[in-house]
Amino acid sequence: MAVTNRRVETRHVHTEVTQLASFADLFCGIGGFHYAAVDHGLKCVFASDIDEPARMQYEHNFGIHPFGDIREISEHDVPPHDILFAGFPCQPFSIIGSRGGMDDERGTLMFEIARVLKAAKPSVIVLENVRQFSTMQRGRVLQRCIHSISELGYECKWKVLNALEFGLPQKRERTIIVGFLNRNCLARFVWPERQVDYKPLVEILERKPDTRHFASERIRQKRKSRHRAELKPAIWHENKGGNVSSHPFSCALRAGASYNYLLVNGERRLTPREQLRLQGFPESFEILGNDSQIRKQVGNAVPVPMIHAVIGEVLNATTSVARRVPEKGAVSA
């Protein structure tokens, strides 16, 4: 099947809706999108990431060797696919980043996504970024992103979702953008419903963590001099101002945060397995590399259950249109 470069003349395009079967995984990291998509029966036909250790993790766990920097890959070398996933780098838009937005060189990676979209024309696109992406430059960065996708014929919706609302004990808010070539699919797409409860920390934490994960006595005493927790187990969080708080969940895992940013009960760092559990990765995920690499990779990953729920609603929308199922509340003739 050849890749087409057909130009879309209007945003309101009624394309034929078929069963979604394959996906491309841009900025794939260690495979958060991959796990969620494969669980829905989708097949990965292309993956790409600039980080070599992350590519090694991906290959080890999925048997697929991702390509490198997408900027060095021709859009015509990306195989045809039905859904394009892209958890593109958040640093240009993150609250802990430079706030350079599209002026930051990494911000132009959005245009690399558009380049692939223009050539491959997948039926659906799902993008993920940090919560602050939706408010950067008073929303102009988000609207510019959506505009660049809309010019290629996609109808889009966006929303900020929180991993806490999808069963994970991690307060991790992310901006999710979903786009369809067929606007009828967008009309039928609904955001997944939030869950009332999240998994308790006791089901996440290891019983006998290695001693290397414990903070120094000086750090532990310093934390406890500033804060007294009312519950246990808890994850203690120290913000940039030095204020310490504790919660029955983790604050967002961050790739570039300080080494002792989060401490379990004010005493130790999260183990690599605990970090993966907080992102919803299965126990079958095999870990390569050192603690530092894992911390960076998991901090850049997407929460698997959250993305799984979004993909489920994408499939529901496209299936209902393909089968011409009436919308809820619609009166048939």
BAPAPA-526307 format. One record per residue (C-alpha): x, y, z; residue number from 1. Coordinates in nm, 2 decimals, decimal comma, always signed. Last residue first. Layout:
residues N
+--------+--------+--------+-----+
:      u :      v :      w :   n :
+--------+--------+--------+-----+
:      X :      Y :      Z : NUM :
...
+--------+--------+--------+-----+
END
This chain:
residues 333
+--------+--------+--------+-----+
:      u :      v :      w :   n :
+--------+--------+--------+-----+
:  -3,67 :  +0,80 :  +1,07 : 333 :
:  -3,45 :  +0,73 :  +1,37 : 332 :
:  -3,46 :  +0,95 :  +1,67 : 331 :
:  -3,12 :  +1,03 :  +1,82 : 330 :
:  -3,08 :  +1,01 :  +2,20 : 329 :
:  -2,75 :  +0,83 :  +2,18 : 328 :
:  -2,61 :  +0,86 :  +1,83 : 327 :
:  -2,75 :  +0,62 :  +1,57 : 326 :
:  -2,52 :  +0,33 :  +1,47 : 325 :
:  -2,39 :  +0,37 :  +1,12 : 324 :
:  -2,17 :  +0,06 :  +1,15 : 323 :
:  -1,86 :  +0,25 :  +1,05 : 322 :
:  -1,98 :  +0,54 :  +1,25 : 321 :
:  -2,03 :  +0,33 :  +1,57 : 320 :
:  -1,69 :  +0,16 :  +1,51 : 319 :
:  -1,51 :  +0,49 :  +1,48 : 318 :
:  -1,65 :  +0,63 :  +1,80 : 317 :
:  -1,60 :  +0,32 :  +2,00 : 316 :
:  -1,25 :  +0,29 :  +1,88 : 315 :
:  -1,17 :  +0,64 :  +1,99 : 314 :
:  -1,34 :  +0,57 :  +2,32 : 313 :
:  -1,12 :  +0,27 :  +2,39 : 312 :
:  -0,81 :  +0,47 :  +2,28 : 311 :
:  -0,89 :  +0,73 :  +2,55 : 310 :
:  -0,94 :  +0,46 :  +2,82 : 309 :
:  -0,60 :  +0,30 :  +2,73 : 308 :
:  -0,44 :  +0,64 :  +2,74 : 307 :
:  -0,55 :  +0,68 :  +3,10 : 306 :
:  -0,46 :  +0,32 :  +3,19 : 305 :
:  -0,11 :  +0,36 :  +3,05 : 304 :
:  +0,00 :  +0,68 :  +3,22 : 303 :
:  +0,23 :  +0,84 :  +2,96 : 302 :
:  +0,61 :  +0,82 :  +2,99 : 301 :
:  +0,86 :  +1,10 :  +3,03 : 300 :
:  +0,91 :  +1,06 :  +3,40 : 299 :
:  +0,93 :  +0,68 :  +3,34 : 298 :
:  +1,22 :  +0,73 :  +3,10 : 297 :
:  +1,41 :  +0,98 :  +3,32 : 296 :
:  +1,37 :  +0,77 :  +3,64 : 295 :
:  +1,46 :  +0,46 :  +3,44 : 294 :
:  +1,78 :  +0,62 :  +3,32 : 293 :
:  +1,88 :  +0,74 :  +3,66 : 292 :
:  +1,81 :  +0,40 :  +3,82 : 291 :
:  +2,04 :  +0,22 :  +3,57 : 290 :
:  +1,96 :  +0,04 :  +3,25 : 289 :
:  +1,71 :  -0,23 :  +3,15 : 288 :
:  +1,38 :  -0,32 :  +3,32 : 287 :
:  +1,15 :  -0,59 :  +3,20 : 286 :
:  +0,78 :  -0,50 :  +3,18 : 285 :
:  +0,59 :  -0,81 :  +3,29 : 284 :
:  +0,48 :  -0,63 :  +3,60 : 283 :
:  +0,25 :  -0,42 :  +3,39 : 282 :
:  +0,31 :  -0,04 :  +3,33 : 281 :
:  +0,04 :  +0,17 :  +3,50 : 280 :
:  +0,25 :  +0,49 :  +3,54 : 279 :
:  +0,26 :  +0,45 :  +3,92 : 278 :
:  +0,36 :  +0,08 :  +3,86 : 277 :
:  +0,66 :  +0,19 :  +3,65 : 276 :
:  +0,77 :  +0,42 :  +3,93 : 275 :
:  +0,74 :  +0,14 :  +4,19 : 274 :
:  +0,94 :  -0,09 :  +3,97 : 273 :
:  +1,22 :  +0,17 :  +3,94 : 272 :
:  +1,23 :  +0,22 :  +4,31 : 271 :
:  +1,08 :  +0,53 :  +4,47 : 270 :
:  +1,31 :  +0,73 :  +4,68 : 269 :
:  +1,34 :  +0,68 :  +5,06 : 268 :
:  +1,27 :  +0,83 :  +5,40 : 267 :
:  +1,00 :  +1,09 :  +5,40 : 266 :
:  +0,73 :  +0,83 :  +5,41 : 265 :
:  +0,82 :  +0,74 :  +5,05 : 264 :
:  +1,03 :  +1,03 :  +4,92 : 263 :
:  +0,96 :  +1,25 :  +4,61 : 262 :
:  +1,19 :  +1,53 :  +4,49 : 261 :
:  +1,50 :  +1,35 :  +4,64 : 260 :
:  +1,69 :  +1,32 :  +4,31 : 259 :
:  +1,57 :  +1,66 :  +4,19 : 258 :
:  +1,32 :  +1,66 :  +3,90 : 257 :
:  +1,43 :  +1,62 :  +3,54 : 256 :
:  +1,22 :  +1,32 :  +3,43 : 255 :
:  +0,93 :  +1,41 :  +3,65 : 254 :
:  +0,68 :  +1,18 :  +3,83 : 253 :
:  +0,37 :  +1,38 :  +3,90 : 252 :
:  +0,28 :  +1,39 :  +4,27 : 251 :
:  +0,24 :  +1,05 :  +4,43 : 250 :
:  -0,07 :  +0,93 :  +4,61 : 249 :
:  -0,18 :  +0,90 :  +4,98 : 248 :
:  -0,03 :  +1,25 :  +5,02 : 247 :
:  +0,25 :  +1,43 :  +5,20 : 246 :
:  +0,36 :  +1,79 :  +5,19 : 245 :
:  +0,70 :  +1,97 :  +5,21 : 244 :
:  +0,77 :  +2,33 :  +5,12 : 243 :
:  +1,12 :  +2,39 :  +4,99 : 242 :
:  +1,01 :  +2,66 :  +4,74 : 241 :
:  +1,07 :  +2,44 :  +4,45 : 240 :
:  +0,83 :  +2,17 :  +4,59 : 239 :
:  +0,91 :  +1,89 :  +4,83 : 238 :
:  +0,67 :  +1,60 :  +4,80 : 237 :
:  +0,63 :  +1,32 :  +5,06 : 236 :
:  +0,47 :  +1,00 :  +4,95 : 235 :
:  +0,24 :  +0,84 :  +5,21 : 234 :
:  +0,21 :  +0,51 :  +5,38 : 233 :
:  +0,11 :  +0,63 :  +5,63 : 232 :
:  -0,11 :  +0,91 :  +5,72 : 231 :
:  -0,09 :  +1,24 :  +5,92 : 230 :
:  +0,26 :  +1,32 :  +5,80 : 229 :
:  +0,48 :  +1,56 :  +6,00 : 228 :
:  +0,68 :  +1,81 :  +5,80 : 227 :
:  +0,97 :  +2,05 :  +5,82 : 226 :
:  +1,19 :  +1,87 :  +6,07 : 225 :
:  +1,10 :  +1,54 :  +5,91 : 224 :
:  +1,24 :  +1,65 :  +5,57 : 223 :
:  +1,57 :  +1,77 :  +5,72 : 222 :
:  +1,60 :  +1,45 :  +5,93 : 221 :
:  +1,56 :  +1,24 :  +5,61 : 220 :
:  +1,80 :  +1,45 :  +5,41 : 219 :
:  +2,07 :  +1,43 :  +5,68 : 218 :
:  +2,02 :  +1,06 :  +5,73 : 217 :
:  +2,08 :  +1,01 :  +5,36 : 216 :
:  +1,79 :  +0,90 :  +5,14 : 215 :
:  +1,71 :  +0,54 :  +5,10 : 214 :
:  +1,70 :  +0,39 :  +4,75 : 213 :
:  +2,04 :  +0,22 :  +4,78 : 212 :
:  +1,90 :  +0,01 :  +5,07 : 211 :
:  +1,71 :  -0,21 :  +4,82 : 210 :
:  +1,33 :  -0,20 :  +4,87 : 209 :
:  +1,17 :  -0,47 :  +5,09 : 208 :
:  +0,80 :  -0,44 :  +5,08 : 207 :
:  +0,77 :  -0,27 :  +4,74 : 206 :
:  +0,51 :  +0,00 :  +4,71 : 205 :
:  +0,23 :  +0,00 :  +4,46 : 204 :
:  -0,04 :  -0,21 :  +4,63 : 203 :
:  +0,02 :  -0,02 :  +4,96 : 202 :
:  -0,01 :  +0,30 :  +4,77 : 201 :
:  -0,38 :  +0,25 :  +4,72 : 200 :
:  -0,52 :  +0,20 :  +4,36 : 199 :
:  -0,74 :  +0,49 :  +4,26 : 198 :
:  -1,11 :  +0,53 :  +4,33 : 197 :
:  -1,40 :  +0,72 :  +4,17 : 196 :
:  -1,30 :  +0,64 :  +3,81 : 195 :
:  -1,33 :  +0,92 :  +3,55 : 194 :
:  -1,54 :  +0,87 :  +3,24 : 193 :
:  -1,37 :  +0,85 :  +2,91 : 192 :
:  -1,40 :  +1,15 :  +2,68 : 191 :
:  -1,67 :  +1,11 :  +2,42 : 190 :
:  -1,63 :  +1,06 :  +2,05 : 189 :
:  -1,95 :  +1,05 :  +1,85 : 188 :
:  -1,92 :  +1,39 :  +1,70 : 187 :
:  -1,55 :  +1,34 :  +1,63 : 186 :
:  -1,63 :  +1,02 :  +1,44 : 185 :
:  -1,88 :  +1,21 :  +1,23 : 184 :
:  -1,60 :  +1,46 :  +1,15 : 183 :
:  -1,41 :  +1,19 :  +0,96 : 182 :
:  -1,04 :  +1,28 :  +0,96 : 181 :
:  -1,04 :  +1,25 :  +1,33 : 180 :
:  -0,83 :  +1,43 :  +1,60 : 179 :
:  -0,78 :  +1,37 :  +1,97 : 178 :
:  -0,57 :  +1,60 :  +2,18 : 177 :
:  -0,48 :  +1,51 :  +2,54 : 176 :
:  -0,33 :  +1,76 :  +2,79 : 175 :
:  -0,19 :  +1,58 :  +3,09 : 174 :
:  -0,24 :  +1,60 :  +3,46 : 173 :
:  -0,04 :  +1,35 :  +3,67 : 172 :
:  -0,16 :  +1,32 :  +4,03 : 171 :
:  -0,03 :  +0,96 :  +4,08 : 170 :
:  -0,22 :  +0,69 :  +4,27 : 169 :
:  -0,34 :  +0,53 :  +3,94 : 168 :
:  -0,70 :  +0,42 :  +3,88 : 167 :
:  -0,80 :  +0,64 :  +3,59 : 166 :
:  -0,90 :  +0,96 :  +3,77 : 165 :
:  -0,56 :  +0,99 :  +3,95 : 164 :
:  -0,40 :  +0,98 :  +3,60 : 163 :
:  -0,56 :  +1,32 :  +3,54 : 162 :
:  -0,70 :  +1,44 :  +3,20 : 161 :
:  -0,69 :  +1,78 :  +3,04 : 160 :
:  -0,91 :  +1,80 :  +2,74 : 159 :
:  -0,88 :  +1,84 :  +2,36 : 158 :
:  -1,11 :  +1,79 :  +2,06 : 157 :
:  -1,01 :  +1,79 :  +1,70 : 156 :
:  -1,14 :  +1,77 :  +1,34 : 155 :
:  -0,86 :  +1,67 :  +1,11 : 154 :
:  -0,83 :  +1,79 :  +0,74 : 153 :
:  -0,46 :  +1,88 :  +0,72 : 152 :
:  -0,53 :  +2,24 :  +0,81 : 151 :
:  -0,69 :  +2,11 :  +1,12 : 150 :
:  -0,36 :  +1,96 :  +1,24 : 149 :
:  -0,18 :  +2,30 :  +1,21 : 148 :
:  -0,47 :  +2,47 :  +1,37 : 147 :
:  -0,47 :  +2,23 :  +1,67 : 146 :
:  -0,11 :  +2,31 :  +1,74 : 145 :
:  -0,16 :  +2,68 :  +1,70 : 144 :
:  -0,46 :  +2,66 :  +1,93 : 143 :
:  -0,25 :  +2,48 :  +2,19 : 142 :
:  +0,03 :  +2,74 :  +2,17 : 141 :
:  -0,22 :  +3,03 :  +2,18 : 140 :
:  -0,38 :  +2,91 :  +2,50 : 139 :
:  -0,28 :  +3,21 :  +2,71 : 138 :
:  +0,08 :  +3,19 :  +2,60 : 137 :
:  +0,09 :  +2,84 :  +2,73 : 136 :
:  -0,24 :  +2,74 :  +2,89 : 135 :
:  -0,31 :  +2,40 :  +2,72 : 134 :
:  +0,05 :  +2,30 :  +2,72 : 133 :
:  +0,05 :  +2,36 :  +3,10 : 132 :
:  -0,12 :  +2,02 :  +3,14 : 131 :
:  +0,18 :  +1,83 :  +2,99 : 130 :
:  +0,16 :  +1,67 :  +2,65 : 129 :
:  -0,02 :  +1,39 :  +2,47 : 128 :
:  -0,14 :  +1,36 :  +2,11 : 127 :
:  -0,39 :  +1,11 :  +1,96 : 126 :
:  -0,43 :  +1,12 :  +1,58 : 125 :
:  -0,70 :  +0,93 :  +1,39 : 124 :
:  -0,77 :  +0,82 :  +1,03 : 123 :
:  -0,40 :  +0,82 :  +0,93 : 122 :
:  -0,31 :  +1,06 :  +0,65 : 121 :
:  +0,03 :  +0,92 :  +0,58 : 120 :
:  +0,20 :  +1,21 :  +0,40 : 119 :
:  +0,03 :  +1,51 :  +0,57 : 118 :
:  +0,03 :  +1,34 :  +0,90 : 117 :
:  +0,40 :  +1,27 :  +0,89 : 116 :
:  +0,48 :  +1,64 :  +0,82 : 115 :
:  +0,23 :  +1,75 :  +1,09 : 114 :
:  +0,41 :  +1,54 :  +1,35 : 113 :
:  +0,74 :  +1,71 :  +1,24 : 112 :
:  +0,56 :  +2,04 :  +1,29 : 111 :
:  +0,48 :  +1,96 :  +1,64 : 110 :
:  +0,86 :  +1,89 :  +1,68 : 109 :
:  +0,89 :  +2,27 :  +1,64 : 108 :
:  +0,86 :  +2,30 :  +2,01 : 107 :
:  +1,20 :  +2,14 :  +2,06 : 106 :
:  +1,36 :  +2,44 :  +1,90 : 105 :
:  +1,20 :  +2,67 :  +2,16 : 104 :
:  +1,01 :  +2,96 :  +2,00 : 103 :
:  +0,71 :  +2,73 :  +1,99 : 102 :
:  +0,68 :  +2,75 :  +2,36 : 101 :
:  +0,98 :  +2,91 :  +2,54 : 100 :
:  +0,84 :  +2,84 :  +2,88 :  99 :
:  +1,19 :  +2,75 :  +2,99 :  98 :
:  +1,08 :  +2,42 :  +3,15 :  97 :
:  +0,95 :  +2,34 :  +3,50 :  96 :
:  +0,59 :  +2,46 :  +3,40 :  95 :
:  +0,62 :  +2,24 :  +3,10 :  94 :
:  +0,57 :  +2,37 :  +2,75 :  93 :
:  +0,92 :  +2,35 :  +2,58 :  92 :
:  +1,00 :  +2,05 :  +2,80 :  91 :
:  +0,70 :  +1,84 :  +2,70 :  90 :
:  +0,85 :  +1,62 :  +2,43 :  89 :
:  +0,59 :  +1,47 :  +2,20 :  88 :
:  +0,36 :  +1,20 :  +2,33 :  87 :
:  +0,27 :  +1,12 :  +1,97 :  86 :
:  +0,03 :  +0,85 :  +1,86 :  85 :
:  -0,08 :  +0,82 :  +1,49 :  84 :
:  -0,37 :  +0,59 :  +1,43 :  83 :
:  -0,46 :  +0,40 :  +1,11 :  82 :
:  -0,11 :  +0,33 :  +0,97 :  81 :
:  +0,07 :  +0,34 :  +0,63 :  80 :
:  +0,44 :  +0,29 :  +0,68 :  79 :
:  +0,67 :  +0,58 :  +0,78 :  78 :
:  +0,95 :  +0,60 :  +0,52 :  77 :
:  +0,76 :  +0,86 :  +0,32 :  76 :
:  +0,78 :  +1,10 :  +0,62 :  75 :
:  +1,16 :  +1,10 :  +0,57 :  74 :
:  +1,34 :  +1,04 :  +0,90 :  73 :
:  +1,61 :  +1,27 :  +1,03 :  72 :
:  +1,37 :  +1,50 :  +1,22 :  71 :
:  +1,21 :  +1,19 :  +1,37 :  70 :
:  +1,53 :  +1,12 :  +1,56 :  69 :
:  +1,59 :  +0,75 :  +1,59 :  68 :
:  +1,40 :  +0,45 :  +1,46 :  67 :
:  +1,24 :  +0,21 :  +1,71 :  66 :
:  +1,36 :  -0,15 :  +1,72 :  65 :
:  +1,05 :  -0,37 :  +1,77 :  64 :
:  +1,06 :  -0,68 :  +1,99 :  63 :
:  +0,82 :  -0,53 :  +2,24 :  62 :
:  +1,00 :  -0,54 :  +2,57 :  61 :
:  +1,36 :  -0,55 :  +2,46 :  60 :
:  +1,30 :  -0,32 :  +2,17 :  59 :
:  +1,13 :  -0,06 :  +2,38 :  58 :
:  +1,39 :  -0,07 :  +2,65 :  57 :
:  +1,67 :  -0,03 :  +2,39 :  56 :
:  +1,48 :  +0,26 :  +2,23 :  55 :
:  +1,46 :  +0,43 :  +2,57 :  54 :
:  +1,84 :  +0,38 :  +2,62 :  53 :
:  +1,89 :  +0,54 :  +2,27 :  52 :
:  +1,68 :  +0,85 :  +2,32 :  51 :
:  +1,56 :  +1,01 :  +1,99 :  50 :
:  +1,25 :  +0,81 :  +1,96 :  49 :
:  +1,06 :  +0,64 :  +1,68 :  48 :
:  +0,81 :  +0,36 :  +1,63 :  47 :
:  +0,64 :  +0,21 :  +1,32 :  46 :
:  +0,40 :  -0,07 :  +1,24 :  45 :
:  +0,25 :  -0,13 :  +1,58 :  44 :
:  -0,05 :  -0,35 :  +1,58 :  43 :
:  -0,39 :  -0,27 :  +1,75 :  42 :
:  -0,58 :  -0,53 :  +1,95 :  41 :
:  -0,70 :  -0,30 :  +2,22 :  40 :
:  -0,43 :  -0,43 :  +2,46 :  39 :
:  -0,18 :  -0,34 :  +2,18 :  38 :
:  -0,29 :  +0,02 :  +2,20 :  37 :
:  -0,24 :  +0,07 :  +2,57 :  36 :
:  +0,09 :  -0,11 :  +2,58 :  35 :
:  +0,22 :  +0,08 :  +2,28 :  34 :
:  +0,11 :  +0,42 :  +2,41 :  33 :
:  +0,31 :  +0,37 :  +2,73 :  32 :
:  +0,60 :  +0,23 :  +2,53 :  31 :
:  +0,94 :  +0,31 :  +2,67 :  30 :
:  +0,97 :  +0,64 :  +2,49 :  29 :
:  +0,76 :  +0,64 :  +2,17 :  28 :
:  +0,83 :  +0,99 :  +2,05 :  27 :
:  +0,62 :  +0,88 :  +1,75 :  26 :
:  +0,43 :  +0,55 :  +1,78 :  25 :
:  +0,26 :  +0,46 :  +1,45 :  24 :
:  -0,06 :  +0,25 :  +1,47 :  23 :
:  -0,25 :  -0,03 :  +1,31 :  22 :
:  -0,59 :  -0,19 :  +1,31 :  21 :
:  -0,87 :  +0,06 :  +1,30 :  20 :
:  -1,18 :  -0,08 :  +1,14 :  19 :
:  -1,29 :  +0,13 :  +0,85 :  18 :
:  -1,45 :  +0,48 :  +0,82 :  17 :
:  -1,47 :  +0,62 :  +0,47 :  16 :
:  -1,38 :  +0,98 :  +0,47 :  15 :
:  -1,63 :  +1,27 :  +0,50 :  14 :
:  -1,41 :  +1,58 :  +0,49 :  13 :
:  -1,51 :  +1,90 :  +0,66 :  12 :
:  -1,17 :  +2,06 :  +0,70 :  11 :
:  -1,15 :  +2,14 :  +0,33 :  10 :
:  -0,91 :  +2,10 :  +0,04 :   9 :
:  -0,72 :  +1,79 :  +0,17 :   8 :
:  -0,41 :  +1,74 :  -0,03 :   7 :
:  -0,34 :  +1,38 :  -0,14 :   6 :
:  +0,02 :  +1,28 :  -0,04 :   5 :
:  -0,05 :  +0,91 :  -0,04 :   4 :
:  +0,17 :  +0,63 :  +0,11 :   3 :
:  +0,16 :  +0,33 :  -0,11 :   2 :
:  +0,00 :  +0,00 :  +0,00 :   1 :
+--------+--------+--------+-----+
END
